[in-house]
Amino acid sequence: MAEKLTEAQIESELANSPEWGETSGEIQRTYQFPDFKASIAFVDALAEYAERVRHHPDILIRYNKVTVSVSTHDAGGITAKDFALAQEADRIASQLVTA
């Protein structure tokens, strides 16, 4: 089981992930894409990764905006697994934007 991070550890990780923020015991970021189709392509790619690592974020789609929220429920808060997912989401989004 993943270990819940301390507030200091979370702040340190967020410093390395400037687009992400902490809210209500989870980390969250909103991505903006050119259109709905690009938003769905991002969600599809992120879903593939989430299934592979068995760690699933909450995803909210609003046309060209996708909000990703993640915490580790069995640890009761934010863990390193959440930041790994955040990094992968950023990588996927950057590939879609430059493609």
Steps between C-alpha positions, in 0.01 A plus 500: 500500500620851418587724792318830545730800452546769763391855424867600457555217252187600308617863482840385375342282230264781396800731458616257228151489346402867480175451309368263766342610827371339814131517576288299742761231560588439136712654228331655200575663167287629213633455147377696200504351150413642158168316481282220637668231289842586647350492851367151440833384352669616822244321717537181296880503534481578873246220550739253334777603739268493803386148416859385453612631841165429669470855633196691376443877512171684503453669162263783412462593132364840394530519120868603459589496871580189701543510877695213655477441877686223678568362846577155633183389674646195677775724650250766604661785310767605256789263425793474261271296271289812448798707394614223265157510336518881484836483322365249250191715439726798432710291260192380311357852479826644370517235228146582386568872489819462296361228269 
